[in-house]
């Protein structure tokens, strides 16, 4: 009985830790968006997108409002967005997007993570060419006709659309992200989440044991407080 309780408690703490990390990431995105375009989401599309994502993660509205208010303060830190590139073991390409108020600390930590998990931090451009930048959108599939949507959205940069677990997902071109956002909003579609993501052009297939070694690096990177997203080309 005690062992089962400990296992449940561990899972609960892991879930809360993951949620806390997600809320911290959203908070930084809010700060960056407000600094760039102001605190009113009606006139700041980037902030509107981040608020949508916060809602999709069930982030309480009062926490979102507090983050926007903090972002307008003169004492608010300025976050710099920096992308790091490198390799995990077995030639797996890794892209790490960060938002930091101290780039010296961040690069030292990122290099340490790579070194400790037998990876190597590369130079700018060393693996970015292995990924395609795309817009990724998610919204409810209820009442949606995918064939009709595909025909309607093809002129707005739609590249791929599919249904999964009661939701519709679609990829747009990187340059079409803003236009696709507006096209969905104009059709009364409530976006659950949207982001600019990186999709590998080719993938590397590994054994289960090799995958575990690569995941050790990815997990370490994702736990870093300055890291926003980690992308890889492992199959």
Helices and strands as residue ranges (DSSP letters): H 2-37, H 45-56, H 61-71, E 80-87, G 89-91, E 93-100, H 103-116, E 120-121, G 128-130, E 131-140, H 146-153, G 154-156, E 158-164, E 167-173, G 174-176, H 177-186, E 191-200, H 208-223, E 227-232
